[in-house]
Amino acid sequence: MGSGQSTQIEIGGRRLTLETGRVAKQADGSVIVRYGDTVVLATVVASRVAVEGQDFFPLSVDYRERAYAGGRIPGGFFKREGRPVEKEILTSRLIDRPLRPLFPRGFRNEIQLIALALSADAENDPDILAMNGASAAVAVAGLPFLGPFGAVRIGLVDGRLVVNPTSRELGRSDLDLVVAATEESVVMVEAGAAEISDDTLVEAIALAHAECRGLVQIQRKLADAAGKPRWSFDPRAHQDPELEAVVRAAAEGRIRDAITIADKVQRGQALAKVAQEVLATVDPEGLRRGKVKEYLDKVEKAEVRRMILDRGVRIDGRKSWETRPITGEVSFLPRTHGSALFSRGETQALVAVTLGTKSDEQKVETFEGETWKPFMLHYNFPSFSVGEVRRFGSPGRREIGHGALAERSVQLVLPPKE
């Protein structure tokens, strides 16, 4: 096998290496990331042609942890990895969030990014490696990309900020902060913490950004040495200024009136009526439906922004400093161990709690072995909550991700198991 190109940097007292050109050669971009004895392979494949009429960016990100990486055999009857577990879903979202906004507006080619944890040393979590590997793979592939970005985790151990803390250090850290950033600015922040000061958090983000700059530089170096030719993409080529002007003239005033309606349902019906009538007038044959909707959304966004900046009024009539009415009611369900109905304006959350014994704890298989999880917070977002018709099935990635964020915020204020 031919030798590839590699770059490296010292992060948190350990060497992080990026390498390309040795494996997954059929992919548009592939990078192996090594940190300690943890190894992650990140690959990206992109379609050369965008789907005609598509009005969204079809990026899919999948992260998987292979049992062999930690020297384990998968459990269950078939002894195979099955559907992604919660950690894999959350890491997929962690990669997606900084990656997606760095593609240029209007880019509609399908992209699939796959990251595999191939080796795990039980000290360095593969998630940070997967984030950096994903960015480097896209940079090497030559795709139109406003990155690369770097990613690090910051902990607060014994009052000291630590870059990429080990699993042992993270277990006694008061902060678990993940930051993704380009050389110029921070792209994403995700954190869970005990109560820490604002100054400490700002210092942690600044430290993370400084470390991310170094990671961006080695990615650029790798792309310069082994990257494929850059794709040409002109976002203006996909625009239709004449159609946009026609849509704006037909819809601007009516949208301005519709967004002043305070009631959410009535406002939504009014905006839907405007869209329906504009589509019928501007595009009666339905040949440019996606583009007309895009320009309608653009007009609505501009009008809402203008109303906030010029008049200091938000979409439901509130001033910038006003909050929606908040109410809370407990014991809403008579036979649960605990329940509450929380309302803020027209947004509601119905929450139920169940107390169990040790036998009800969730078993979690990790690279370090089996652990037991005593607190679980599940979040569901049924379609009726927004007045839509959708398939009703198992929780999606968004629901799992939001549940994990809520779980993280509640967990630190719960009493210890003892």
TIVO-728453 format. One record per atom (N, C-alpha, C): x, y, z. Coordinates in steps of 0.05 Angstrom, whole numbers, plus 5000, padded with zeros to 4 digits. Example, Ala and Ser with C-alpha at 12.3 -4.5 7.8 and 13.67 -1.06 7.14 Angstrom:
526448865156524649105156526449345156525749555142527349795143525850015157
end
This chain:
501749765000500050005000501850255000501150444983502750684981502450855005504551015010504451185034502751435027501551545048499851775045501252025056499752245056500752495067499552525096501152645113500152685141501152945152499653045171500453285187499853235216501153375234500653325262500953585278499853575303499953805320499753695349500853855368500753785396498253925408496353765418493953865430493553735457493353905478492953795504495153615514497553665505499853495513500053235499498453185478498552945463498553005433499652835417499952885389497452795374496352975358494052905340495152905311494552685297495552655270493252625250493452755228491652725206493052605182491852395171493152255149491152195127491952235102490252175079491752025057490351875041491551745018492251455022491751335045492451055050490050865048487750955058485350785058482950945047480850795039478450915028479051095004480650984985481551154963479351214943477151064943474951124924473151354934473451424959471851654969473051904958471352114957472352374948474352494968473952434993475852515013475852325036478152255047478352075070480752145087480352155113482452235131482352045156484651955164484951795189486051985210484651995233485552165255486451995278488852055288489951895310490552085333489751995357490252155381490551955404493051925414493551705432493251445416491751255427491251005412488351005401487051235401484451255389484751335360483251185342483551235313480751255302480251455285477751495272478251535242476551405226476651445197474251615189474751835175472552005165472652015135470351965122470251965093467952135083468252245059466152405047465952335018463452305009462852254980460652454972461052574949459152784940458252724912455752774907454652754880455552984863456252934838457153144821454953324810452453214811450153354800448053394821447053634823444953694842442253594831440453514848437853424840436253674832435153664808433653894797431153954814430954204821428554294836428754244866430954144876431254084904431554344920430054374942430154624956431454604983433154394987434554365012437354245007439054265026441754155024441853875034442153675017442053385026444653285037445353375061447753285074446953075095448252845095447752645115450352575129450252565155452652505172452052265190453752065188453451825204456051755218455851735244458151655261457551385273459451205273459050935285461550855300461050715322463250615339463250305336465350195325465549905322466449775348465149555355465749425380468649335381469749245358472549155358474449375366473649625362475349845369476249845398474449735415475049715444475549425452476049245433476548965439474148825450471748895440469248765449467848625426466248425434464448295415461648405419460148485398457548605403455748415417453948525434452048365448449648285431447748145443445348065428445747795416443547685405443647415394445347395369445147605352446547595326449447675328450247805350453047895354453948075332452248255324452848455304451948735314453348945304452349205310449749255295447849385309445249435297444849725292442449825299441850105295443650275313444050535305445850705321444750745349446550745368445850795396445851095401445051185425444751465430447451615427449551505436452151645434452851685404452351495387452951525359451151735346448651745353446851945342447652225351448352255377449152515387451752615374453652425369456152505356455652575327453852435314453152505286452052795285450452865304449353145306451553345312453453255329455653425337457453495313457753305295459253355270457653525251455153465249453453605229453153905234452853975260452254255266454254455257456854415261458854615251459354575221458854335210459554275183457554405163454954365169452854445150452954745143453154925162453055215155455455315140457555145138460055235124459955165094457855035085457554995056456055245046456755325021455555575011452555555007451255775011448355785006447755714977445755544973445055474946446255214936448255104951449454854943447554634950446854474929444754274933445653994925448253944921449253684915449053494939448353244935448153064957450852984968451152994994453752925007453252735029454852525030454652325052457352315066457352375092459752355108459452135129461451955129461351725148463951735164463651715190465951715209465751455225467951305226468051055240470251055261469450995286471550965307472650685304475250665297476550415291478150305314479050485331480650405354480150605377479850505401479250675424480950595447482250795459484150745481482850785509480250845510478850895535479651145549481351305537482251555549481351795531481551765505480951985486478451925471476352085476473752035464473952075433472951885417473151915388471452145377469552255392467752455380469252705370471152795386472753035377474452965353475552725352477052645328475252625304472852535307470952505284470252785273469952985291469353255282471653365265474053345275476353445260476853285234476353025236476752855212474652925190472252975199470153055179470853305165471753515179472553765167474953725148476853565157479253515140478553365115476653165117475853005094474553185073472853365082471553545063473553735050475453825066477554005055479253855034479953605040481553455021480053384996477353354998475753284975475453514955476153754964475953984946473154094942471254024960468554114958468354414964466354554953466054834961465354854990467154985005466954955035468255205047466855325066467855575079469655505103470255255107472055175128474855165119476554995131475854795151475354915179474454745197474154815225475654615243476454705266477654535286475654495309476054275324474254225347475854115370475254215394476554125418474454105441475153965461473553955486475254085508473854245524475154375547473854285573475454205592474554125618475554325640474354315663475154475686475754285709478254205712479054005731480654135754479654115778480954235801481554535797479554675784479754955780481555035757482454845741484354905719483054815693483254985672482154915646483954715632482854495622484354285609483354245581485154235561484454185533484353885528482153795517481653515511482253335535480753375557481253215581480752915575482252745589481852465586479252385599478352135594475852045606475952065637478252005648478552015677478352305687479652485673479452775680476652885677475352795655472652895650470652795672471252565684469452465705469452645729471452805734471552985757471653275748470853325724470953605713468253735719468353995725465954165729464954275703466254215681465554325655466054125633464154095614464553935590463754105567465654245555465154435534466354345508464754335487465754265460465454515443467654595430467654835413468654755386467254845365468254825337468555105326470855155313471355425304473155425279472755625262474555675240476755855251478555945234480656125243479456395252477256475239476156735244474156745267472556535270470356555289469456285300468056295322466956045334464455975318464155725311461955625295459855495313460655335333458855185349459955165378458155175397458755135425456754945437457654735450455854555465457154505492455554525513456754505540454854395560455954265580454554195604456354255627455354365649457154455670455654465697457254445718456354535744456354835744455554965765455455255765458255375763458955505741461555635738461055925731462956095734462656385729462656445699461456665692461456755664464256795654466056905671468756955662470256695656469756495672471056235667470156115640467556135635466456035609467656185586467756445588468956605566471856535562473356495584476156415582476356145568474555965575474655695563474155705533472255865525471655885496473956015481475256215493477556335481479856145478480355975499482455775498481855575476479255495474478455295453478955415426478255665422478555785395481555795387483255855407486155865401487155595392486155385405487055115398485855035371483455125365482155055340483655175316484855415320486355535299488655355290490055235309492155055302491154815286488854705294487654475280486854555251485854795248485154895221487654915204489855005215492255045199493354775189493254565206494354305196492454185176489854245178487954145157488554285131489054545132489754685107492354575095494254515112496754415103496354145089494653975101494053705089492653745062490753925061489253965036491054075014492954255022494854365002496654144991497353955008499253745000497953524985495453454992494253214981491353244972490453494973487653544966487053524936484553464930483653444902483053724892482853754865482254024854479554134866479554394871477254514883474854524863472554444873470154464856469554754851468654804827467655074820464655094827463955304841461155344848460555634851458655724835457856004836454956024846454556104870451756114881449956294865451056494851449356674835448256534810449556314802448556174778445856034783445255994808442755854814440556054822441056304819439056504826437656614801435256714806433656824784432657104793434257314789433557584799430857674789430157614764427557704753425257574768425457314773423357174788423157274816425457324828425457424856424157694857424657864838423358134837420358104834419457924817416557884813415257784839416557584852415457484877415357694899417457854900417558064921415358274916414958354891412858544885410158444892409758174887407058064892406558004921408657954936408257854963409058034986410758234981411958385003409958515021408058665009406158805025404258625040403458405027401558215040402958065062405457995059406957865080407358055104407858305098408158505119405658525136403358505123400858515138400358255154401058025142400557765154402157725180404657815180406357765203405657935227403858125224403058285247400758155262399657935252397557785266398657645290397657705313398757605338398357305342395957205335395356925338396956755319398256555330400156385313398656235291396456115298394955955279393856135256392656355264391556535244393856655226396056715239398356825224399356615203399556365212400456155194398556115171395956135176393956105155394156335135394556575146394856805128397256785110399556705121401956675106401656455085400356235092399856015074398056105050396156275056394356375035395956555016397656725027399356895010401056724992402356515003404156344987402556204965400156094972398555954952397756134929396956384935396056564914398356664897400656714910403056804895403956574876403956334886404756104869402856074845400356114850398356084828398756304807399556544816399856764798402556764784404656714799407356734788408256484773407356254783408255994772405855814769403955874751401555714749402055424740404155374725404755104716406454944736407255074758408754934779411554844771412754984751415454904742417655014759417155234774419155354790418155384819416655194828415355194854417455224877419555074876421655084897422955354898423555464875424855724875423055954884420455934877418556134887418256124917418155884928417955854957420455964971422755914958425256024969425156324971424156454950424056744951421856854969419656694973417656774992418756765021420356555027421656545053423556775057424956845036426857065038425457325044423157375030421657615035420557625064419557395073418457385100420657435121422957315117425157365136425957655137426157775113426858065112424858235125422258175122420158345134420158315164420458065174420658025203422958175215425258165202427658295211427258605211425958705190425458995189423559085211421558915217419658985238421059005265422858815270424258815295426159055298427659105277429659325278428459605276426459635259425259895255423259975277421559775285419359835303419859715331421859545334422359415360420159225368418859105348416558915353417258645340416758435356417158165345414658065331414757825320412757725302409957695315409957645342407357615355406457875370407758095363406958355375408458435400410258255410411658325435413958515429414558685449416958845447419358655452421758765446424158595449424758505477423658655497424258585525421958425538419858385524417458245535417657945531416857795552416757505550413857415546413457175535410757065533409756985560407156965564406056885590406956605597407856565622408956305631407156205654406255955651404755825672405755545677405355445701406155175708404055045725403554785720401554635735402654365741402554285766403554015774401253825779401853565781399853355785397753365763398653405738396853415716395653145709397252935713396452655708396052515734393752395740393152295767394752045775395551875756396651615764399751595759400951805751403951795748405251865774407851805777409251875801409652175803409652305781409752595781409152695753408052935751407453045725407153345727407553475704407253775704406553855675405054075673404454195648405654485649407654525631408954785630408254925604407355175606406555325582408055585581408955655557410155915552408956015526407056205528405556285504403956045494404355975468402855755456404655495456406955505468408655275469408255135496407854875495407254725519409054475521409654395545411054145550409453995572408753755566407453575585409553375594410253375620412553225630411553025651412352775649411752575669414352445679414352375705416752255717415951995729417851795727417351535739419851465756419351375780421551295798421750985796424250885795424650605794426750505813427450255811429550145828432050095812434149995824436649945810436249765786434349585788433949395765432849535741431949785744430849935721432950105708435450105718437550265705438050165677438850345660439450275632442450185629442749945617445449855612446549975587448950095589450150225566452850085560453249985536455749865528457550075516459850105528461850305518464450155513466450315503469050195498470350095524469650225546470750155572469349915584467149825572465549605583462749695589461349555606458549615612458449815635456650015631456050205652452950215655452150335677449250345684448350635687446150695674445150975674442650985690442651135713440351145730438251355723439151555707437251775700437051795670434651785660434151805631431952015626432452195607430452385600429752355570427352285564426452235537424652465527425252565504423752795492422352705467419852775465418252705441416952955429416952975403415853205389413853115368411453045377409352935359408453145339407553055316406853245294404553425301402653325318400353485325401153735340403553735353404353975369404854215352405254175326405554405307403454395285401354235290399054225271399854115244401553915243402453795218401653495217401653385192401253105188403852975181404852795198407352655192407152375202408952205193409051935203409651925232408151765247408551745276410051485282412551515290414251285294416151325317418451195315420451205336421751485336422951565358424251835360426351875338426452115327428452175307430952295321432852365304435452465315434952725330433252895320432753155333431553105361429652925363428452875390430552755409432152575399434252455416436252675425436952845406438853065413437753265433435353345429434153535448433753405476433053145476432753015501435352995516437552955501440152945514440953215526440353435512440953695522439353755548436853675548435253715572436253545595436953295588438053115609440653225621442353335604444853445614444353675634442253845628441754075645440553995671439053775672437753695697439553515714441253365701442753155715444453275738445653505733447553615753446153725778443453765776442053865800440553635815440753395805439553165818441253085842440052985863441552885886443152635878445452585890447052345884445452085889446251865877444851615880444751525909446851585924447051495951444851635968
end
